[in-house]
Amino acid sequence: MAKRDYYEVLGVSKSVGKDDLKKAYRKLALQFHPDRNPGDESAEQKFKEAAEAYEVLSDDNKRARYDQFGHAGLKNSGGGGGYSASDYEDIFSQFGDIFGSDIFGGRGRRGGARARGQRGADIRIRLPLTLEQIYTGVEKKIKLTHFTTCKVCSGSGAKDGTAFNTCPTCQGAGEVRQQAGGGFFQQIVISTCPTCQGEGRIVSQSCNNCDGKGRTQESDTVDVRIRPGVGEGMYVNVRGQGHAGLRGGPTGDLIVEIEEVPHDFYERDTDNLIHALFISFPEATMGVKAQVPTIDGKKVAFPVKAGTQPGTVVRLRGKGLPNVNGGTFGDLLVHINVWVPTEVSTKEKDILKQLDNSPNFQPSPTREQRSLFSKIREFFRN
């Protein structure tokens, strides 16, 4: 059976923001969670389907691939692989406790307490890039101040890495059970142990270096490779370069958002570049061999035909930006403008008056020249 569209699964539009996406998933997860629907295979399937959709759409890189290529774009990317019933706890850890504390009664690690602490937070930064850097791609060294795993206790938070006692509250299970309700509606509520936070053990002697947190704040430099053709708002996800987790928890990611720096000579339109070329009235009338700069630092010459009209666009193929997926280049679109001086001398006025009396300088546009639509149509046909 073909997979349903992820946006359809969660009941949201393609423009949905992260907060609304989270709310939509939370609503479905509450409705179809197996603890609330014991033995209901249909509810279990819907729960897994919603979890898979959220796992993809909540990740900026996976969402961008899915929006562009659909389910096929997620092959070999670690997304959209589906879940088994035994993977529910892993789903929760990936989503970072979006449900709040113990909303389903809490689930400890299978067979006992959790093996690791809380996941570290992601770090998000904006990286300004010029069009020249976008054209070639670039490697950037980014300075960060972030939490890293304590080198003394290796992230355990315990002195010498071994100073632990079994949690007296849960006796090492990582979870506690409480009876709720009465009569026919009596049920057992399982929640994460409040003493050890689900780890099943507590630190008896805290590490002196990190004060029992398992991490310390450090300054670091991270190398980030930006491939050619990236655009405004795209993300580069550097795995494991965010904040280290508490007491050995997994490290978050560094998420780099691309910011384009405005250029003096070009405007960007997807992979195409637009350049405004100004020529004089005599050059437009008699023709000229024009020369324009290209984004690679070179120049390209091309003829401007005699009688060229203002607003004419010349397409220089392959002189734009590389496509971010590789293999192709956009074009350089040269928009020709005729320069009209704002001040002229008396002698220049006399010359212009003589030209104005000449028949060739009297406006007599054709029907095609009058039509803006025809110009646009002609441009796109080329």
C-alpha positions in Angstrom: 0.0 0.0 0.0 1.3 3.4 -1.0 2.2 5.7 1.9 -0.1 8.6 2.6 1.2 12.2 2.3 2.8 13.2 5.6 0.9 16.5 5.7 -2.3 14.7 5.2 -1.5 12.2 8.0 -1.0 15.1 10.5 -3.9 17.1 9.0 -1.8 20.2 8.4 -1.0 22.4 5.4 2.5 22.5 3.7 3.1 25.9 5.1 2.6 24.8 8.7 5.0 26.2 11.3 6.9 24.0 13.8 4.6 24.9 16.8 1.4 24.0 14.9 3.1 20.9 13.6 4.0 19.8 17.1 0.4 20.5 18.3 -1.0 18.4 15.5 1.2 15.5 16.2 0.6 15.7 19.9 -3.1 15.5 19.4 -2.9 12.4 17.2 -0.4 10.7 19.5 -2.6 11.3 22.5 -5.6 9.9 20.6 -3.9 6.8 19.2 -1.3 6.0 21.8 -1.2 2.2 22.5 -1.5 2.8 26.2 -4.9 4.3 25.6 -5.9 1.8 23.0 -4.7 -1.6 24.2 -5.1 -4.4 21.6 -6.3 -1.9 18.9 -4.1 -2.6 15.9 -5.7 0.2 13.8 -4.8 2.7 16.5 -1.3 1.4 16.8 -0.8 1.7 13.1 -2.1 5.3 13.1 0.2 6.1 16.0 3.2 4.8 14.1 2.1 6.6 10.9 1.8 9.9 12.8 5.2 9.4 14.5 6.9 8.7 11.1 5.3 11.9 9.6 6.4 14.1 12.5 9.9 12.6 12.5 10.4 13.8 8.9 8.5 17.1 8.9 10.1 18.3 12.2 13.6 17.9 10.7 14.4 20.9 8.4 16.6 18.9 6.0 14.3 15.9 5.7 11.3 18.2 5.3 13.1 20.0 2.4 13.9 16.7 0.6 10.3 15.5 1.2 8.8 18.7 -0.2 10.9 18.5 -3.3 10.9 14.7 -4.0 8.2 13.2 -1.9 8.7 9.8 -0.2 11.4 8.9 -2.8 13.6 11.7 -1.5 13.9 10.1 1.9 15.4 6.8 0.7 18.7 6.1 2.4 18.3 9.4 4.4 17.3 7.8 7.7 13.8 9.2 7.5 10.4 7.6 6.9 11.5 4.1 7.7 8.5 3.2 9.9 8.5 2.0 13.5 7.7 -1.2 15.3 5.8 -1.3 18.6 9.0 -1.8 20.5 10.4 1.5 19.2 7.9 3.8 21.0 10.5 4.8 23.6 13.0 5.7 20.9 10.4 7.8 19.2 9.8 9.8 22.3 13.6 10.4 22.8 14.0 11.7 19.3 11.2 14.2 19.7 12.6 15.7 22.8 9.7 15.3 25.3 7.2 17.2 23.2 4.4 15.7 25.2 5.4 17.1 28.5 6.3 15.1 31.6 4.8 11.6 31.9 1.7 12.4 29.8 1.3 8.8 28.9 2.2 7.6 32.3 5.9 7.5 31.4 7.8 4.6 29.9 11.2 3.6 31.2 13.8 1.9 29.1 12.8 -1.6 28.1 13.9 -3.9 30.9 14.6 -1.2 33.4 16.2 2.2 33.8 17.3 4.5 31.0 20.9 3.9 29.8 21.6 7.6 29.1 20.7 11.1 30.3 18.8 13.9 28.7 19.7 14.9 25.1 21.6 18.1 24.7 20.0 21.1 23.0 20.6 22.1 19.4 22.5 25.2 18.5 21.1 27.4 15.8 23.1 30.1 14.0 22.7 32.3 10.9 25.7 32.3 8.4 25.9 35.2 6.0 27.3 34.3 2.6 28.0 36.4 -0.5 26.9 35.2 -3.9 30.5 34.6 -4.8 30.8 32.2 -1.9 27.5 30.5 -2.9 28.8 30.1 -6.4 32.0 28.3 -5.3 30.9 26.7 -2.1 32.9 27.5 1.0 34.3 26.0 4.2 33.7 28.1 7.3 35.3 27.8 10.8 32.5 28.6 13.3 33.5 29.5 16.9 31.1 28.1 19.5 30.7 28.2 23.2 28.8 25.1 24.1 28.5 22.4 26.7 30.8 19.4 26.0 31.1 16.1 27.8 33.1 16.3 31.0 36.5 14.9 30.4 37.0 13.9 34.0 33.9 11.7 34.5 33.2 11.0 30.8 29.7 12.5 31.2 28.5 10.3 34.1 28.4 13.1 36.6 29.9 10.8 39.2 33.3 11.2 40.9 35.8 8.8 39.3 32.9 7.7 37.0 31.8 5.0 39.4 30.2 6.7 42.4 26.6 5.6 42.0 23.9 4.1 44.2 20.7 2.4 43.2 17.8 4.9 43.3 16.0 4.3 46.6 12.7 5.5 45.1 12.3 3.1 42.2 14.9 0.5 43.2 16.7 0.8 39.9 13.6 0.4 37.7 13.7 4.0 36.5 9.9 4.3 36.9 7.3 4.3 39.6 3.8 2.8 39.6 0.7 4.4 41.2 -2.9 3.2 41.4 -5.4 5.7 40.1 -9.2 5.7 40.2 -11.4 3.1 41.7 -13.8 0.3 41.0 -14.3 -0.5 37.3 -12.1 2.5 36.3 -9.1 1.5 38.4 -5.8 1.7 36.5 -2.1 1.6 37.1 -0.2 4.8 36.1 3.4 4.3 35.3 5.6 7.4 35.4 9.3 8.3 35.3 10.9 8.2 38.6 11.2 11.8 40.0 14.3 11.1 42.0 16.6 9.7 39.3 14.7 11.0 36.2 14.4 7.4 34.9 18.1 6.5 35.1 17.6 4.0 38.0 20.6 5.2 39.9 21.8 8.4 41.6 25.2 9.9 42.0 26.5 9.4 45.4 29.6 11.6 45.0 29.4 14.3 42.3 32.3 14.9 39.9 34.2 17.9 41.1 34.9 19.2 37.6 31.2 19.3 36.4 29.4 19.4 39.7 27.5 16.2 38.8 26.1 17.5 35.5 28.3 15.4 33.2 29.2 18.4 31.0 31.2 21.6 31.1 31.1 24.8 29.0 33.9 25.1 26.5 34.9 27.2 23.5 35.4 25.3 20.3 35.8 25.8 16.5 33.7 23.7 14.2 34.4 23.2 10.4 31.3 23.6 8.3 31.3 22.7 4.6 28.8 24.7 2.5 28.2 23.2 -0.9 27.7 25.4 -4.0 24.2 26.7 -4.9 22.7 27.0 -1.4 20.0 29.6 -0.9 18.5 31.9 1.7 16.8 30.0 4.5 18.4 26.6 3.7 19.9 24.7 6.6 23.1 22.7 7.1 22.8 20.2 9.9 26.1 19.3 11.6 25.4 16.2 13.7 26.7 16.1 17.2 28.1 19.6 17.4 25.4 21.1 19.6 25.3 21.0 23.4 26.3 17.8 25.2 23.5 16.1 27.1 23.2 15.9 30.9 24.9 12.9 32.5 26.0 11.2 29.3 22.9 12.1 27.2 23.4 12.3 23.4 24.7 15.6 22.0 22.5 17.9 20.1 23.2 19.3 16.6 24.6 22.5 15.1 22.0 23.9 12.7 23.4 26.5 10.3 20.9 28.7 8.5 22.1 30.3 5.3 21.7 34.1 4.9 22.4 35.7 1.5 24.2 39.0 1.6 22.8 41.6 -0.9 25.0 42.0 -4.0 26.0 45.3 -5.7 25.6 44.0 -9.2 23.2 41.0 -9.2 19.8 40.0 -8.1 19.1 36.3 -7.6 16.1 34.4 -9.1 16.5 30.7 -8.1 19.7 29.7 -10.0 19.6 32.7 -12.3 21.3 36.0 -11.8 19.9 39.3 -13.0 22.2 42.2 -14.0 21.2 45.7 -14.9 23.2 47.1 -17.9 23.0 50.7 -18.8 23.9 51.9 -22.3 23.7 55.4 -23.8 21.0 56.5 -26.3 23.5 56.5 -29.2 24.7 53.0 -28.3 21.1 51.7 -28.2 20.4 53.4 -31.6 23.6 52.3 -33.4 24.4 49.1 -31.5 27.4 48.4 -29.3 29.6 45.5 -28.1 28.7 45.3 -24.4 30.7 43.7 -21.6 29.3 42.5 -18.3 31.0 40.9 -15.2 30.2 37.3 -14.3 29.9 35.9 -10.8 33.2 33.9 -11.3 35.1 37.2 -11.6 35.5 37.2 -15.3 33.8 39.2 -18.0 31.7 38.2 -21.0 31.1 40.3 -24.2 28.0 40.2 -26.4 26.6 42.4 -29.1 23.7 44.8 -28.4 21.9 45.2 -31.7 21.1 48.5 -33.3 17.7 49.7 -32.3 17.6 47.8 -29.1 14.7 48.9 -26.9 14.9 49.7 -23.2 13.8 46.7 -21.2 15.3 44.1 -23.5 16.6 41.1 -21.7 19.6 39.1 -23.0 20.1 35.6 -21.7 23.7 34.4 -21.2 23.2 30.7 -20.7 25.2 28.9 -17.9 26.5 32.1 -16.4 24.4 31.9 -13.3 24.7 30.0 -10.1 25.1 26.2 -9.8 22.1 24.2 -8.7 22.4 23.0 -5.1 21.8 19.4 -6.2 24.7 19.7 -8.8 24.9 19.1 -12.5 23.4 22.3 -13.9 23.9 26.1 -13.9 21.4 28.9 -14.1 21.7 31.8 -16.6 22.8 35.4 -16.4 19.9 37.7 -17.4 21.1 41.1 -18.6 18.4 43.7 -18.4 19.2 46.5 -20.8 18.4 50.0 -19.7 18.9 53.2 -21.8 20.5 55.9 -19.8 18.6 59.2 -19.9 20.7 62.2 -18.6 19.0 64.4 -16.0 21.0 67.5 -17.0 22.2 68.6 -20.5 24.1 71.6 -21.7 22.7 74.3 -24.2 24.7 72.8 -27.0 23.4 69.3 -26.2 19.8 70.7 -26.2 20.3 72.1 -29.7 21.5 68.7 -31.0 18.6 66.9 -29.4 16.1 69.4 -30.9 17.5 68.7 -34.4 17.3 64.9 -33.8 13.7 65.4 -32.5 12.7 66.9 -35.9 14.1 63.9 -37.7 11.5 61.3 -38.9 13.5 58.4 -37.6 13.3 59.8 -34.1 9.5 60.2 -34.0 7.9 57.4 -32.0 6.0 55.0 -34.2 5.7 51.7 -32.2 4.3 48.6 -33.8 1.4 46.7 -32.2 3.9 44.1 -30.9 6.1 46.8 -29.4 3.1 48.3 -27.6 2.3 44.9 -26.0 4.1 44.3 -22.7 2.7 40.7 -22.8 4.4 40.0 -26.1 7.7 41.0 -24.7 7.4 38.8 -21.7 6.2 35.9 -23.9 9.1 36.4 -26.3 11.6 36.4 -23.4 10.4 33.1 -22.0 10.3 31.5 -25.4 14.0 32.1 -25.6 
